[in-house]
Amino acid sequence: CNHLGLVAGTAYRGSALNSNGTCSLEVDSGRVCIDGRWSGSTLARPPGKGDVVAISVDLERNEASFSFEGDTTVPKLTVVWTAAKRPVFLACSFRRVGWQVSLLGAKTGEESALADCLLTLEPTMPLFQAMHELLRVAKSRGCEDGTPPAA
C-alpha cells in the first residue's frame, strides 16, 4: 500500500507505514490508519493526480489531520492519535510506481529548498530519520522554514 503520514519515535525500522507508532493516510483508498490498522475514518475521496495533501499533528490534543490544500469540497479529517514517543516524523511509503511526493513549506506553500542544506546521509538510514536529519541541518544553517537564508 501507498501511505503518507507520521511515525512516532526513532526506533521504527519498517519500510511501510503499517506498524505500531504510525498514523497514515492510505493513498489508494483515502482511509486513515493508526498503528497499521484502519481507524474507521476515510477522507471523502482518495488523493489523485495534482492533489496537495496537508498533514498536521497536534501532540497536545492527540490529533492528526489530513486534508487537501485548496479543495474545500473535501473536509479536513481529524483522528485521535496518541504519539507515544518523540520526536514525530513525517514519512511516506510507496510500493507502486507512478506517484511523486514533494515536501512543501507549511507557511509559504513553496517547494522546500532543503536540498541546499544537505549533508551526507547514511545509505541504510530509514527515510523518516533522513528527513529529520535534513531538517536538523537546515535549522543549524539558518533555514528555519526549509528555505535557504538570503545570500
N, C-alpha and C positions, 0 to 999 in steps of 0.2 A: 504494500500500500504506500501511497504518497502522503506525507504528513508535513505540516508546518506547525510549530508550537514552541513549547517551553520544557526545559529539563531542569530539575532541582538538584543541586549539589554537584560535586566534581567526581563522584565515584561511578557515575553512569558510564558503561563501556559498550552499550549496544550500538547497533548500526541502524536501528529503526526506532521510531518514537512510539513503540507499543509495549513499554515496560513500566514498572513502578517508578514513581517520581517524575512522570511526564503528564503534560496536558497538551493535546494537539488537535488540529483540525485535519480530518481525513479529506484530502483534496478531491478525491474522486467522487465522494458522496456528500460532503458538507457536514458529516457527523463530527461531533466533538468527542474525543476520547480522553479519559482520565485513567492513568495507570494502565494504559493499553487496552482498556475496555470502553465500549460506547457508554457515554454518560446519560443517554436518553434524550440529549439535545442535538438538534440539527439546524444548520442555517437554512433559510428559506430556499436557497439554491446552492449548488456547489460552485466553487470558483471556476471561472472559464478564462479563455484567452483574453489578455489585456486587463484582467482584474488586479487591483492592488488590495491585498489582504492586510488589514490592520490588526495587529495582535497587541493587547495591553494586559498588564497584570497589576493588581493592587494587593500587595502582600499583607498589608494591614487588615484588609477586608476579606482576604482569602478568596479573591475573584480573578478570573481570567476572562477576557472578552475577545471576540472575533467579529470583524465587520469588513465591509468593502468600502474603500475610500471613494467618495463621490457618487455612491449609489444609495440614495435614500429610500429606495423601494425595498431594500433588504435591511431589516432592523438589526442593530447590534445584538449579538448573542452573548450573554454573560452567564458563566457557570461558576459554581463553587469549586475552588481548587486550593487545597492546603499544601503549599510547598514546604515539605518537612525539613528540607536542607537549603542552605545558602552557599554560594550565590545561585541565582536563577539565570539560565542561559536561553537565548533564542536559538532554535535549532530547526533543521529541516531534514527530511529523509525522502528520497525519490528513488523508486525502483523501476519506474517505467520511463522510457525516453520521451522527449518532446516537451518537457517543461523547462522553463528558465526562471531562476529566482534571483532577484536583486534586493539588496538591503537598502532601504530608503531612509533618509533622515526623518526623525519624528517631527521636528519643528518646521523644516522647510519643504519637505517632500522631494528634495533633490537627491540624486544618487550620491551615496556616501563616497567620499574620496579616501577611504581608509587604505586603499592600495598605496597611496603616497606615504603611509606611515608603517609599512610592513617591515617586520623583522623575519629572519629565517625561522620557520616553524618546523617542528619535528614531523616527519612523514607519517608516523604512526599515531599522531595526536588526533583524537576524535574531533569532528567538525565543531561542535559547540565549544570545546575548550580552545580551539584555534580562534574562533570568533571572539571569545573572551580575551585572549591574548592580544588580538588586534585592537580591541577597544582599550585595553590597558596601555598599549604602546601609543595609541592615538592620543590618549589623555596626557601621557607623560611628555608628548611632543607638542602640546598645545592645541590638539584637535578635539576640543571639548564636545562638539556636536557631530563629530565624524567628518568635518571638513578641515582641510589643512589651514594653518594660520596664513594670513595675508603676507605676501612677500614684501 
